Amino acid sequence: MPIYLFHVYRAIEPVENGDLFHFHEAPNPKCPVGRNIHALLDDKLKAIQNAMEEEMRKYTLADLREGMRDLLAKEN
């Protein structure tokens, strides 16, 4: 079975509760930015994470190995 970059990422990147982005865990409800920051960004950051993870599912370690071989061959 091929090992994809996504597998490596999941193995080494601590993703807490499935979310890559963690910020401002206790915003001040009196602050107009703080009380709205999660409503503004949470869905967008999740979409960004999903897109990144989908891209990582396209590339394998074997792809990287082959790419490195190609680069080294061009050097010689």
MARVO-912084 format. One record per atom (N, C-alpha, C): residue in three letters; atom name; x, y, z; residue number from 1. Coordinates in pm, whole numbers, plus 32768, in hexadecimal, padded with zeros to 4 digits. Layout:
! MARVO-912084
('Ala', 'CA', (X, Y, Z), NUM)
...
END
This chain:
! MARVO-912084
('Met', 'N', (8055, 7F8A, 8000), 1)
('Met', 'CA', (8000, 8000, 8000), 1)
('Met', 'C', (805A, 807C, 8000), 1)
('Pro', 'N', (8040, 80DC, 7FA9), 2)
('Pro', 'CA', (8093, 8154, 7FA6), 2)
('Pro', 'C', (807E, 81A9, 8023), 2)
('Ile', 'N', (80E8, 81EF, 8048), 3)
('Ile', 'CA', (80E0, 824D, 80B8), 3)
('Ile', 'C', (80D9, 82D9, 807D), 3)
('Tyr', 'N', (806C, 831B, 809A), 4)
('Tyr', 'CA', (8055, 83A2, 8067), 4)
('Tyr', 'C', (8086, 840A, 80CB), 4)
('Leu', 'N', (80A5, 8481, 8098), 5)
('Leu', 'CA', (80CE, 84ED, 80F2), 5)
('Leu', 'C', (8065, 8504, 815F), 5)
('Phe', 'N', (7FE8, 84EE, 813E), 6)
('Phe', 'CA', (7F7E, 84FE, 81A2), 6)
('Phe', 'C', (7F94, 84A0, 8218), 6)
('His', 'N', (7FBF, 8424, 81FD), 7)
('His', 'CA', (7FD9, 83C5, 8269), 7)
('His', 'C', (804A, 83F6, 82C3), 7)
('Val', 'N', (80B2, 842A, 8286), 8)
('Val', 'CA', (8123, 845E, 82D3), 8)
('Val', 'C', (80F7, 84D5, 8327), 8)
('Tyr', 'N', (80AE, 852F, 82EA), 9)
('Tyr', 'CA', (807A, 85A6, 8330), 9)
('Tyr', 'C', (8027, 857D, 83A9), 9)
('Arg', 'N', (7FCE, 851F, 8397), 10)
('Arg', 'CA', (7F7A, 84F3, 8407), 10)
('Arg', 'C', (7FCD, 84AF, 8473), 10)
('Ala', 'N', (8037, 846C, 844B), 11)
('Ala', 'CA', (808A, 8425, 84AD), 11)
('Ala', 'C', (80E0, 8485, 8500), 11)
('Ile', 'N', (810B, 84F4, 84C5), 12)
('Ile', 'CA', (8169, 854B, 850D), 12)
('Ile', 'C', (8130, 85D3, 8535), 12)
('Glu', 'N', (80C5, 8600, 84F6), 13)
('Glu', 'CA', (808E, 8683, 8515), 13)
('Glu', 'C', (801F, 8676, 857D), 13)
('Pro', 'N', (8032, 86B5, 85EF), 14)
('Pro', 'CA', (7FC8, 86AC, 8654), 14)
('Pro', 'C', (7F4D, 86FE, 862A), 14)
('Val', 'N', (7EE5, 86B9, 8606), 15)
('Val', 'CA', (7E67, 86F9, 85E0), 15)
('Val', 'C', (7E03, 86DB, 864F), 15)
('Glu', 'N', (7DE9, 873E, 869F), 16)
('Glu', 'CA', (7D92, 872D, 8713), 16)
('Glu', 'C', (7D00, 872F, 86E9), 16)
('Asn', 'N', (7CB9, 86C7, 870A), 17)
('Asn', 'CA', (7C2A, 86BA, 86E9), 17)
('Asn', 'C', (7C10, 86CA, 8654), 17)
('Gly', 'N', (7C72, 86A6, 8602), 18)
('Gly', 'CA', (7C61, 86AD, 8572), 18)
('Gly', 'C', (7C76, 8737, 8536), 18)
('Asp', 'N', (7C96, 879A, 8589), 19)
('Asp', 'CA', (7CA8, 8823, 8558), 19)
('Asp', 'C', (7D3A, 884B, 855D), 19)
('Leu', 'N', (7D6D, 8875, 84EB), 20)
('Leu', 'CA', (7DF8, 88A3, 84E3), 20)
('Leu', 'C', (7E08, 892C, 8523), 20)
('Phe', 'N', (7DA8, 8983, 850D), 21)
('Phe', 'CA', (7DB3, 8A0D, 853C), 21)
('Phe', 'C', (7D72, 8A1D, 85C6), 21)
('His', 'N', (7DC0, 8A52, 8623), 22)
('His', 'CA', (7D8F, 8A70, 86AB), 22)
('His', 'C', (7DB8, 8AFF, 86CB), 22)
('Phe', 'N', (7D5A, 8B4E, 86F1), 23)
('Phe', 'CA', (7D7A, 8BD8, 8714), 23)
('Phe', 'C', (7D0E, 8C10, 876E), 23)
('His', 'N', (7D34, 8C70, 87B8), 24)
('His', 'CA', (7CD9, 8CBF, 880C), 24)
('His', 'C', (7C6B, 8C68, 884A), 24)
('Glu', 'N', (7C95, 8C0D, 889F), 25)
('Glu', 'CA', (7C38, 8BAC, 88D9), 25)
('Glu', 'C', (7BD0, 8BED, 8935), 25)
('Ala', 'N', (7BF0, 8C5E, 8971), 26)
('Ala', 'CA', (7B91, 8C9F, 89CD), 26)
('Ala', 'C', (7B88, 8D34, 89AD), 26)
('Pro', 'N', (7B4C, 8D54, 893B), 27)
('Pro', 'CA', (7B44, 8DE3, 8918), 27)
('Pro', 'C', (7AEA, 8E2F, 8978), 27)
('Asn', 'N', (7B0A, 8EAC, 8989), 28)
('Asn', 'CA', (7ABC, 8F03, 89E1), 28)
('Asn', 'C', (7A37, 8F23, 899C), 28)
('Pro', 'N', (79C8, 8F00, 89DA), 29)
('Pro', 'CA', (7945, 8F1C, 899C), 29)
('Pro', 'C', (7927, 8FB2, 898E), 29)
('Lys', 'N', (7971, 9004, 89D6), 30)
('Lys', 'CA', (795D, 9095, 89CB), 30)
('Lys', 'C', (79A9, 90D0, 8953), 30)
('Cys', 'N', (7A06, 9083, 891E), 31)
('Cys', 'CA', (7A55, 90B2, 88AC), 31)
('Cys', 'C', (7A0B, 908F, 882B), 31)
('Pro', 'N', (79F1, 90F0, 87D4), 32)
('Pro', 'CA', (79A6, 90D3, 875A), 32)
('Pro', 'C', (79EE, 9070, 86FD), 32)
('Val', 'N', (7A72, 9077, 86FA), 33)
('Val', 'CA', (7ABD, 9018, 86A9), 33)
('Val', 'C', (7ABD, 8F8F, 86ED), 33)
('Gly', 'N', (7ADE, 8F8D, 876E), 34)
('Gly', 'CA', (7AE6, 8F10, 87B8), 34)
('Gly', 'C', (7A65, 8EBF, 87B6), 34)
('Arg', 'N', (79F5, 8F02, 87C9), 35)
('Arg', 'CA', (7977, 8EB9, 87CF), 35)
('Arg', 'C', (7948, 8E86, 8746), 35)
('Asn', 'N', (7985, 8EB9, 86DB), 36)
('Asn', 'CA', (795C, 8E90, 8655), 36)
('Asn', 'C', (79C8, 8E45, 8606), 36)
('Ile', 'N', (7A3F, 8E39, 863E), 37)
('Ile', 'CA', (7AAF, 8E02, 85F2), 37)
('Ile', 'C', (7A96, 8D73, 85C6), 37)
('His', 'N', (7A5C, 8D21, 861D), 38)
('His', 'CA', (7A43, 8C95, 85F8), 38)
('His', 'C', (79D4, 8C8A, 858F), 38)
('Ala', 'N', (796D, 8CDA, 859D), 39)
('Ala', 'CA', (7902, 8CDA, 8538), 39)
('Ala', 'C', (7939, 8D04, 84B0), 39)
('Leu', 'N', (7999, 8D5E, 84B0), 40)
('Leu', 'CA', (79D4, 8D8F, 8435), 40)
('Leu', 'C', (7A35, 8D2B, 83F6), 40)
('Leu', 'N', (7A88, 8CEB, 8447), 41)
('Leu', 'CA', (7AF7, 8C9D, 8411), 41)
('Leu', 'C', (7AEA, 8C04, 8417), 41)
('Asp', 'N', (7A9F, 8BCE, 8474), 42)
('Asp', 'CA', (7AA0, 8B3C, 8488), 42)
('Asp', 'C', (7A82, 8AEE, 8408), 42)
('Asp', 'N', (7A18, 8B10, 83C2), 43)
('Asp', 'CA', (79F5, 8AC7, 8348), 43)
('Asp', 'C', (7A60, 8AD8, 82DC), 43)
('Lys', 'N', (7A96, 8B4F, 82D2), 44)
('Lys', 'CA', (7AFE, 8B6A, 826D), 44)
('Lys', 'C', (7B7C, 8B1A, 828B), 44)
('Leu', 'N', (7BA5, 8B18, 830A), 45)
('Leu', 'CA', (7C1D, 8ACE, 832E), 45)
('Leu', 'C', (7C09, 8A37, 831D), 45)
('Lys', 'N', (7B91, 8A06, 8337), 46)
('Lys', 'CA', (7B75, 8977, 8321), 46)
('Lys', 'C', (7B7D, 8958, 828C), 46)
('Ala', 'N', (7B49, 89AF, 8237), 47)
('Ala', 'CA', (7B51, 899A, 81A5), 47)
('Ala', 'C', (7BE2, 899B, 8177), 47)
('Ile', 'N', (7C34, 89F3, 81B0), 48)
('Ile', 'CA', (7CC2, 89F7, 818E), 48)
('Ile', 'C', (7D06, 8976, 81B7), 48)
('Gln', 'N', (7CE9, 8948, 8230), 49)
('Gln', 'CA', (7D23, 88CA, 8260), 49)
('Gln', 'C', (7CF9, 8856, 8206), 49)
('Asn', 'N', (7C79, 8850, 81E3), 50)
('Asn', 'CA', (7C48, 87E3, 818D), 50)
('Asn', 'C', (7C8D, 87E5, 8105), 50)
('Ala', 'N', (7CA0, 885C, 80CB), 51)
('Ala', 'CA', (7CE2, 8867, 8049), 51)
('Ala', 'C', (7D73, 8839, 8052), 51)
('Met', 'N', (7DB8, 8861, 80BC), 52)
('Met', 'CA', (7E43, 8838, 80D0), 52)
('Met', 'C', (7E4D, 87A1, 80DE), 52)
('Glu', 'N', (7DF4, 8767, 812F), 53)
('Glu', 'CA', (7DF7, 86D7, 8145), 53)
('Glu', 'C', (7DD7, 868B, 80C4), 53)
('Glu', 'N', (7D7C, 86C0, 8074), 54)
('Glu', 'CA', (7D5A, 8681, 7FF4), 54)
('Glu', 'C', (7DD3, 8680, 7F97), 54)
('Glu', 'N', (7E1C, 86EE, 7F93), 55)
('Glu', 'CA', (7E96, 86F3, 7F42), 55)
('Glu', 'C', (7EFD, 868E, 7F73), 55)
('Met', 'N', (7F08, 867E, 7FF6), 56)
('Met', 'CA', (7F68, 8620, 802E), 56)
('Met', 'C', (7F46, 858F, 800A), 56)
('Arg', 'N', (7EC9, 8576, 7FEB), 57)
('Arg', 'CA', (7E9F, 84EF, 7FC4), 57)
('Arg', 'C', (7EC8, 84CD, 7F34), 57)
('Lys', 'N', (7F00, 852D, 7EEC), 58)
('Lys', 'CA', (7F26, 8518, 7E60), 58)
('Lys', 'C', (7FB7, 84E8, 7E50), 58)
('Tyr', 'N', (800A, 84FB, 7EB4), 59)
('Tyr', 'CA', (8099, 84E2, 7EA7), 59)
('Tyr', 'C', (80C7, 8476, 7F08), 59)
('Thr', 'N', (8117, 841A, 7ED5), 60)
('Thr', 'CA', (814A, 83AD, 7F28), 60)
('Thr', 'C', (81DE, 83C2, 7F46), 60)
('Leu', 'N', (820E, 8375, 7FA7), 61)
('Leu', 'CA', (829D, 8377, 7FC2), 61)
('Leu', 'C', (82EB, 8344, 7F49), 61)
('Ala', 'N', (82B0, 82E7, 7F02), 62)
('Ala', 'CA', (82F0, 82B5, 7E88), 62)
('Ala', 'C', (82FD, 8325, 7E21), 62)
('Asp', 'N', (829A, 837D, 7E18), 63)
('Asp', 'CA', (82A2, 83F0, 7DBD), 63)
('Asp', 'C', (8318, 8449, 7DE3), 63)
('Leu', 'N', (832A, 845F, 7E63), 64)
('Leu', 'CA', (8398, 84B3, 7E92), 64)
('Leu', 'C', (841F, 8471, 7E73), 64)
('Arg', 'N', (8426, 83EF, 7E8A), 65)
('Arg', 'CA', (84A1, 83A6, 7E6D), 65)
('Arg', 'C', (84C3, 83B1, 7DD8), 65)
('Glu', 'N', (8461, 839E, 7D83), 66)
('Glu', 'CA', (8477, 83A7, 7CF3), 66)
('Glu', 'C', (849F, 8435, 7CCB), 66)
('Gly', 'N', (845E, 8497, 7D07), 67)
('Gly', 'CA', (8481, 8522, 7CEA), 67)
('Gly', 'C', (8511, 8541, 7D13), 67)
('Met', 'N', (853C, 850C, 7D84), 68)
('Met', 'CA', (85C4, 8521, 7DB1), 68)
('Met', 'C', (8627, 84DD, 7D53), 68)
('Arg', 'N', (8606, 8467, 7D27), 69)
('Arg', 'CA', (865C, 8422, 7CC6), 69)
('Arg', 'C', (866B, 8475, 7C46), 69)
('Asp', 'N', (85FD, 84AE, 7C18), 70)
('Asp', 'CA', (8602, 8500, 7B9F), 70)
('Asp', 'C', (865B, 857B, 7BB4), 70)
('Leu', 'N', (864B, 85BC, 7C25), 71)
('Leu', 'CA', (869C, 8632, 7C42), 71)
('Leu', 'C', (8731, 860F, 7C4A), 71)
('Leu', 'N', (8750, 85A0, 7C8D), 72)
('Leu', 'CA', (87DB, 8577, 7C99), 72)
('Leu', 'C', (8816, 854F, 7C13), 72)
('Ala', 'N', (87C5, 8510, 7BBF), 73)
('Ala', 'CA', (87F4, 84E9, 7B3A), 73)
('Ala', 'C', (8815, 8563, 7AE6), 73)
('Lys', 'N', (87C9, 85CE, 7AF5), 74)
('Lys', 'CA', (87E2, 8649, 7AAA), 74)
('Lys', 'C', (8863, 868E, 7AD8), 74)
('Glu', 'N', (888A, 8676, 7B54), 75)
('Glu', 'CA', (8904, 86B3, 7B8A), 75)
('Glu', 'C', (8981, 8672, 7B4F), 75)
('Asn', 'N', (8975, 85F6, 7B24), 76)
('Asn', 'CA', (89EB, 85AD, 7AF2), 76)
('Asn', 'C', (89FE, 85BD, 7A60), 76)
END
